């Protein structure tokens, strides 16, 4: 009963700690660059992405959904034809094919964003 009380604040504490470290280290880096006389233009990215972020997210989600569907189908085939236990066939193939789908989605997105 007491573990729920400890786990939730611990998760929020870890998230807050990571955010705090990110902000404080970024601030220290910027202050060090300003002290050395660097220009403020280096803090702002002038390079615009060719594709909007929402298109990249939708593309990766679509590829992942297709990979999960293919993983379920292959898991079904392994369960019925090869006689693999259901507890092994489905999760194994779903995660494996989903990972391959995310990996291929990365390369499709990279090709989409670097298109001239």
N, CA and C atoms as an extended XYZ file, in Angstrom:
348
Properties=species:S:1:pos:R:3:atomname:S:1:resname:S:1:resid:I:1 pbc="F F F"
N         0.821       -1.195        0.000 N   UNK     1
C         0.000        0.000        0.000 CA  UNK     1
C         0.859        1.250        0.000 C   UNK     1
N         1.979        1.238        0.689 N   UNK     2
C         2.816        2.429        0.782 CA  UNK     2
C         3.650        2.677       -0.457 C   UNK     2
N         3.796        1.667       -1.336 N   UNK     3
C         4.646        1.855       -2.507 CA  UNK     3
C         4.034        2.835       -3.511 C   UNK     3
N         2.694        2.881       -3.595 N   UNK     4
C         2.065        3.839       -4.499 CA  UNK     4
C         2.339        5.268       -4.071 C   UNK     4
N         2.419        5.471       -2.780 N   UNK     5
C         2.642        6.813       -2.254 CA  UNK     5
C         4.060        7.268       -2.562 C   UNK     5
N         4.990        6.352       -2.660 N   UNK     6
C         6.387        6.704       -2.906 CA  UNK     6
C         6.688        6.796       -4.399 C   UNK     6
N         6.092        5.937       -5.208 N   UNK     7
C         6.442        5.858       -6.625 CA  UNK     7
C         6.011        7.099       -7.394 C   UNK     7
N         4.806        7.575       -7.197 N   UNK     8
C         4.293        8.726       -7.955 CA  UNK     8
C         5.130        9.983       -7.693 C   UNK     8
N         5.406       10.355       -6.433 N   UNK     9
C         6.282       11.522       -6.241 CA  UNK     9
C         7.697       11.297       -6.771 C   UNK     9
N         8.179       10.074       -6.737 N   UNK    10
C         9.512        9.792       -7.267 CA  UNK    10
C         9.549       10.026       -8.771 C   UNK    10
N         8.501        9.617       -9.480 N   UNK    11
C         8.448        9.834      -10.926 CA  UNK    11
C         8.416       11.324      -11.233 C   UNK    11
N         7.561       12.064      -10.529 N   UNK    12
C         7.501       13.503      -10.752 CA  UNK    12
C         8.811       14.184      -10.360 C   UNK    12
N         9.455       13.687       -9.318 N   UNK    13
C        10.749       14.243       -8.915 CA  UNK    13
C        11.823       14.024       -9.963 C   UNK    13
N        11.835       12.856      -10.573 N   UNK    14
C        12.804       12.575      -11.627 CA  UNK    14
C        12.555       13.465      -12.835 C   UNK    14
N        11.298       13.629      -13.219 N   UNK    15
C        10.970       14.493      -14.353 CA  UNK    15
C        11.366       15.932      -14.053 C   UNK    15
N        11.060       16.413      -12.858 N   UNK    16
C        11.441       17.768      -12.482 CA  UNK    16
C        12.961       17.924      -12.450 C   UNK    16
N        13.661       16.928      -11.927 N   UNK    17
C        15.127       16.985      -11.862 CA  UNK    17
C        15.751       17.052      -13.243 C   UNK    17
N        15.238       16.265      -14.175 N   UNK    18
C        15.777       16.303      -15.537 CA  UNK    18
C        15.510       17.656      -16.193 C   UNK    18
N        14.324       18.200      -16.000 N   UNK    19
C        13.997       19.509      -16.556 CA  UNK    19
C        14.877       20.591      -15.937 C   UNK    19
N        15.078       20.529      -14.623 N   UNK    20
C        15.906       21.522      -13.941 CA  UNK    20
C        17.356       21.453      -14.427 C   UNK    20
N        17.894       20.252      -14.566 N   UNK    21
C        19.265       20.120      -15.060 CA  UNK    21
C        19.400       20.637      -16.485 C   UNK    21
N        18.404       20.394      -17.311 N   UNK    22
C        18.435       20.881      -18.686 CA  UNK    22
C        18.453       22.409      -18.714 C   UNK    22
N        17.554       23.034      -17.952 N   UNK    23
C        17.467       24.490      -17.947 CA  UNK    23
C        18.725       25.121      -17.335 C   UNK    23
N        19.185       24.580      -16.210 N   UNK    24
C        20.348       25.186      -15.555 CA  UNK    24
C        21.619       25.009      -16.376 C   UNK    24
N        21.807       23.860      -17.011 N   UNK    25
C        23.013       23.681      -17.822 CA  UNK    25
C        22.966       24.548      -19.073 C   UNK    25
N        21.781       24.709      -19.656 N   UNK    26
C        21.658       25.581      -20.818 CA  UNK    26
C        21.963       27.024      -20.440 C   UNK    26
N        21.495       27.433      -19.261 N   UNK    27
C        21.748       28.790      -18.795 CA  UNK    27
C        23.244       29.006      -18.550 C   UNK    27
N        23.912       28.034      -17.933 N   UNK    28
C        25.343       28.161      -17.673 CA  UNK    28
C        26.148       28.227      -18.967 C   UNK    28
N        25.766       27.426      -19.953 N   UNK    29
C        26.459       27.464      -21.243 CA  UNK    29
C        26.299       28.820      -21.902 C   UNK    29
N        25.112       29.352      -21.871 N   UNK    30
C        24.868       30.656      -22.496 CA  UNK    30
C        25.622       31.768      -21.781 C   UNK    30
N        25.639       31.718      -20.454 N   UNK    31
C        26.385       32.735      -19.713 CA  UNK    31
C        27.879       32.653      -20.015 C   UNK    31
N        28.414       31.460      -20.138 N   UNK    32
C        29.832       31.300      -20.457 CA  UNK    32
C        30.134       31.844      -21.848 C   UNK    32
N        29.246       31.605      -22.806 N   UNK    33
C        29.465       32.127      -24.150 CA  UNK    33
C        29.359       33.649      -24.190 C   UNK    33
N        28.448       34.207      -23.416 N   UNK    34
C        28.309       35.662      -23.368 CA  UNK    34
C        29.543       36.287      -22.735 C   UNK    34
N        30.085       35.657      -21.691 N   UNK    35
C        31.296       36.179      -21.056 CA  UNK    35
C        32.483       36.167      -22.006 C   UNK    35
N        32.525       35.206      -22.902 N   UNK    36
C        33.623       35.133      -23.862 CA  UNK    36
C        33.403       36.067      -25.047 C   UNK    36
N        32.244       36.677      -25.131 N   UNK    37
C        31.979       37.641      -26.193 CA  UNK    37
C        31.362       37.049      -27.440 C   UNK    37
N        30.714       35.919      -27.337 N   UNK    38
C        30.072       35.307      -28.499 CA  UNK    38
C        28.804       36.064      -28.858 C   UNK    38
N        28.410       35.970      -30.106 N   UNK    39
C        27.205       36.652      -30.559 CA  UNK    39
C        25.953       35.929      -30.073 C   UNK    39
N        24.880       36.674      -29.926 N   UNK    40
C        23.617       36.089      -29.472 CA  UNK    40
C        22.923       35.307      -30.573 C   UNK    40
N        23.366       35.462      -31.812 N   UNK    41
C        22.699       34.773      -32.919 CA  UNK    41
C        22.915       33.261      -32.875 C   UNK    41
N        23.899       32.788      -32.139 N   UNK    42
C        24.133       31.350      -32.079 CA  UNK    42
C        23.070       30.642      -31.240 C   UNK    42
N        22.315       31.383      -30.447 N   UNK    43
C        21.277       30.773      -29.629 CA  UNK    43
C        20.014       30.484      -30.413 C   UNK    43
N        19.860       31.102      -31.561 N   UNK    44
C        18.656       30.949      -32.359 CA  UNK    44
C        18.986       30.211      -33.644 C   UNK    44
N        18.191       29.239      -33.961 N   UNK    45
C        18.416       28.447      -35.162 CA  UNK    45
C        17.792       29.159      -36.353 C   UNK    45
N        18.608       29.506      -37.325 N   UNK    46
C        18.090       30.151      -38.521 CA  UNK    46
C        17.735       29.127      -39.590 C   UNK    46
N        18.122       27.883      -39.374 N   UNK    47
C        17.851       26.828      -40.333 CA  UNK    47
C        16.411       26.344      -40.158 C   UNK    47
N        15.620       26.522      -41.182 N   UNK    48
C        14.228       26.089      -41.145 CA  UNK    48
C        14.123       24.663      -41.668 C   UNK    48
N        13.284       23.889      -41.038 N   UNK    49
C        13.041       22.528      -41.485 CA  UNK    49
C        12.145       22.561      -42.717 C   UNK    49
N        12.416       21.651      -43.650 N   UNK    50
C        11.621       21.603      -44.872 CA  UNK    50
C        10.220       21.055      -44.622 C   UNK    50
N        10.100       20.157      -43.663 N   UNK    51
C         8.793       19.568      -43.382 CA  UNK    51
C         8.323       19.976      -41.992 C   UNK    51
N         7.039       20.225      -41.841 N   UNK    52
C         6.508       20.554      -40.516 CA  UNK    52
C         6.622       19.367      -39.560 C   UNK    52
N         6.668       19.655      -38.280 N   UNK    53
C         6.831       18.618      -37.269 CA  UNK    53
C         5.643       17.667      -37.246 C   UNK    53
N         4.448       18.179      -37.469 N   UNK    54
C         3.271       17.316      -37.401 CA  UNK    54
C         3.301       16.258      -38.493 C   UNK    54
N         3.888       16.568      -39.649 N   UNK    55
C         3.978       15.566      -40.709 CA  UNK    55
C         4.938       14.444      -40.318 C   UNK    55
N         6.018       14.801      -39.663 N   UNK    56
C         6.988       13.803      -39.216 CA  UNK    56
C         6.360       12.889      -38.169 C   UNK    56
N         5.600       13.462      -37.236 N   UNK    57
C         4.952       12.675      -36.188 CA  UNK    57
C         3.907       11.741      -36.788 C   UNK    57
N         3.101       12.253      -37.718 N   UNK    58
C         2.070       11.426      -38.350 CA  UNK    58
C         2.715       10.303      -39.158 C   UNK    58
N         3.792       10.608      -39.872 N   UNK    59
C         4.479        9.586      -40.655 CA  UNK    59
C         5.039        8.487      -39.763 C   UNK    59
N         5.708        8.860      -38.674 N   UNK    60
C         6.271        7.858      -37.764 CA  UNK    60
C         5.177        7.050      -37.071 C   UNK    60
N         4.078        7.689      -36.708 N   UNK    61
C         2.967        6.968      -36.085 CA  UNK    61
C         2.334        5.983      -37.068 C   UNK    61
N         2.195        6.391      -38.328 N   UNK    62
C         1.609        5.502      -39.335 CA  UNK    62
C         2.504        4.292      -39.582 C   UNK    62
N         3.810        4.515      -39.667 N   UNK    63
C         4.731        3.402      -39.888 CA  UNK    63
C         4.722        2.475      -38.674 C   UNK    63
N         4.658        3.036      -37.468 N   UNK    64
C         4.597        2.211      -36.263 CA  UNK    64
C         3.309        1.394      -36.218 C   UNK    64
N         2.172        2.002      -36.576 N   UNK    65
C         0.899        1.278      -36.568 CA  UNK    65
C         0.917        0.134      -37.576 C   UNK    65
N         1.516        0.371      -38.749 N   UNK    66
C         1.623       -0.706      -39.734 CA  UNK    66
C         2.535       -1.817      -39.220 C   UNK    66
N         3.605       -1.444      -38.532 N   UNK    67
C         4.506       -2.446      -37.969 CA  UNK    67
C         3.844       -3.272      -36.888 C   UNK    67
N         3.049       -2.634      -36.040 N   UNK    68
C         2.337       -3.371      -34.993 CA  UNK    68
C         1.313       -4.323      -35.618 C   UNK    68
N         0.607       -3.854      -36.641 N   UNK    69
C        -0.350       -4.727      -37.332 CA  UNK    69
C         0.339       -5.918      -37.978 C   UNK    69
N         1.471       -5.677      -38.611 N   UNK    70
C         2.226       -6.773      -39.209 CA  UNK    70
C         2.757       -7.719      -38.138 C   UNK    70
N         3.158       -7.172      -36.997 N   UNK    71
C         3.629       -8.010      -35.894 CA  UNK    71
C         2.532       -8.908      -35.342 C   UNK    71
N         1.319       -8.387      -35.240 N   UNK    72
C         0.192       -9.200      -34.781 CA  UNK    72
C        -0.095      -10.312      -35.780 C   UNK    72
N        -0.048       -9.978      -37.068 N   UNK    73
C        -0.297      -10.992      -38.094 CA  UNK    73
C         0.771      -12.084      -38.066 C   UNK    73
N         2.038      -11.702      -37.981 N   UNK    74
C         3.120      -12.689      -37.933 CA  UNK    74
C         3.033      -13.508      -36.653 C   UNK    74
N         2.660      -12.879      -35.543 N   UNK    75
C         2.473      -13.611      -34.299 CA  UNK    75
C         1.363      -14.643      -34.400 C   UNK    75
N         0.302      -14.277      -35.079 N   UNK    76
C        -0.808      -15.212      -35.293 CA  UNK    76
C        -0.350      -16.399      -36.137 C   UNK    76
N         0.412      -16.096      -37.188 N   UNK    77
C         0.912      -17.169      -38.050 CA  UNK    77
C         1.871      -18.086      -37.286 C   UNK    77
N         2.728      -17.516      -36.458 N   UNK    78
C         3.658      -18.330      -35.672 CA  UNK    78
C         2.913      -19.180      -34.645 C   UNK    78
N         1.881      -18.618      -34.072 N   UNK    79
C         1.104      -19.356      -33.065 CA  UNK    79
C         0.360      -20.533      -33.690 C   UNK    79
N        -0.236      -20.293      -34.849 N   UNK    80
C        -1.038      -21.352      -35.467 CA  UNK    80
C        -0.204      -22.359      -36.250 C   UNK    80
N         0.763      -21.895      -37.022 N   UNK    81
C         1.490      -22.835      -37.883 CA  UNK    81
C         2.701      -23.458      -37.195 C   UNK    81
N         3.462      -22.688      -36.439 N   UNK    82
C         4.676      -23.222      -35.817 CA  UNK    82
C         4.405      -23.796      -34.433 C   UNK    82
N         3.247      -23.540      -33.883 N   UNK    83
C         2.905      -24.078      -32.571 CA  UNK    83
C         3.571      -23.358      -31.416 C   UNK    83
N         4.033      -22.127      -31.649 N   UNK    84
C         4.621      -21.337      -30.573 CA  UNK    84
C         3.544      -20.956      -29.568 C   UNK    84
N         3.886      -20.910      -28.288 N   UNK    85
C         2.884      -20.467      -27.310 CA  UNK    85
C         2.454      -19.024      -27.592 C   UNK    85
N         1.211      -18.749      -27.314 N   UNK    86
C         0.652      -17.416      -27.576 CA  UNK    86
C         1.372      -16.334      -26.779 C   UNK    86
N         1.817      -16.666      -25.554 N   UNK    87
C         2.490      -15.695      -24.690 CA  UNK    87
C         3.849      -15.284      -25.243 C   UNK    87
N         4.416      -16.095      -26.113 N   UNK    88
C         5.724      -15.794      -26.699 CA  UNK    88
C         5.568      -15.183      -28.088 C   UNK    88
N         4.661      -15.731      -28.884 N   UNK    89
C         4.546      -15.346      -30.284 CA  UNK    89
C         4.092      -13.900      -30.454 C   UNK    89
N         3.045      -13.501      -29.764 N   UNK    90
C         2.495      -12.166      -29.975 CA  UNK    90
C         3.409      -11.033      -29.476 C   UNK    90
N         3.804      -11.023      -28.200 N   UNK    91
C         4.635       -9.891      -27.765 CA  UNK    91
C         5.979       -9.830      -28.477 C   UNK    91
N         6.568      -10.991      -28.722 N   UNK    92
C         7.865      -11.000      -29.379 CA  UNK    92
C         7.821      -10.395      -30.763 C   UNK    92
N         6.862      -10.816      -31.553 N   UNK    93
C         6.793      -10.293      -32.919 CA  UNK    93
C         6.286       -8.860      -32.958 C   UNK    93
N         5.394       -8.496      -32.058 N   UNK    94
C         4.899       -7.109      -32.047 CA  UNK    94
C         6.040       -6.147      -31.739 C   UNK    94
N         6.822       -6.435      -30.703 N   UNK    95
C         7.928       -5.543      -30.366 CA  UNK    95
C         9.023       -5.559      -31.422 C   UNK    95
N         9.316       -6.732      -31.978 N   UNK    96
C        10.373       -6.826      -32.976 CA  UNK    96
C        10.003       -6.077      -34.248 C   UNK    96
N         8.816       -6.341      -34.781 N   UNK    97
C         8.402       -5.690      -36.023 CA  UNK    97
C         8.102       -4.211      -35.776 C   UNK    97
N         7.586       -3.858      -34.590 N   UNK    98
C         7.390       -2.452      -34.259 CA  UNK    98
C         8.706       -1.696      -34.201 C   UNK    98
N         9.744       -2.322      -33.664 N   UNK    99
C        11.070       -1.706      -33.640 CA  UNK    99
C        11.639       -1.534      -35.028 C   UNK    99
N        11.462       -2.544      -35.873 N   UNK   100
C        11.914       -2.419      -37.262 CA  UNK   100
C        11.158       -1.298      -37.967 C   UNK   100
N         9.863       -1.169      -37.678 N   UNK   101
C         9.061       -0.110      -38.289 CA  UNK   101
C         9.537        1.269      -37.837 C   UNK   101
N         9.850        1.425      -36.559 N   UNK   102
C        10.362        2.711      -36.091 CA  UNK   102
C        11.718        3.026      -36.716 C   UNK   102
N        12.544        2.005      -36.865 N   UNK   103
C        13.854        2.196      -37.487 CA  UNK   103
C        13.705        2.620      -38.945 C   UNK   103
N        12.800        1.976      -39.677 N   UNK   104
C        12.584        2.366      -41.069 CA  UNK   104
C        11.899        3.729      -41.152 C   UNK   104
N        11.019        4.034      -40.200 N   UNK   105
C        10.392        5.356      -40.171 CA  UNK   105
C        11.401        6.467      -39.946 C   UNK   105
N        12.447        6.173      -39.177 N   UNK   106
C        13.514        7.146      -38.973 CA  UNK   106
C        14.185        7.490      -40.295 C   UNK   106
N        14.480        6.459      -41.093 N   UNK   107
C        15.149        6.714      -42.367 CA  UNK   107
C        14.227        7.397      -43.372 C   UNK   107
N        12.944        7.070      -43.351 N   UNK   108
C        11.996        7.750      -44.238 CA  UNK   108
C        11.882        9.220      -43.847 C   UNK   108
N        11.832        9.499      -42.560 N   UNK   109
C        11.754       10.879      -42.089 CA  UNK   109
C        13.029       11.642      -42.427 C   UNK   109
N        14.166       10.979      -42.260 N   UNK   110
C        15.449       11.625      -42.587 CA  UNK   110
C        15.517       11.969      -44.063 C   UNK   110
N        15.036       11.064      -44.907 N   UNK   111
C        15.019       11.312      -46.340 CA  UNK   111
C        14.040       12.431      -46.687 C   UNK   111
N        12.935       12.499      -45.970 N   UNK   112
C        11.922       13.529      -46.215 CA  UNK   112
C        12.430       14.917      -45.821 C   UNK   112
N        13.148       15.005      -44.699 N   UNK   113
C        13.602       16.311      -44.217 CA  UNK   113
C        14.835       16.805      -44.941 C   UNK   113
N        15.635       15.910      -45.524 N   UNK   114
C        16.840       16.359      -46.222 CA  UNK   114
C        16.616       16.497      -47.718 C   UNK   114
N        15.367       16.374      -48.167 N   UNK   115
C        15.064       16.511      -49.589 CA  UNK   115
C        15.314       17.959      -50.031 C   UNK   115
N        15.930       18.091      -51.181 N   UNK   116
C        16.229       19.457      -51.691 CA  UNK   116
C        15.119       20.018      -52.512 C   UNK   116
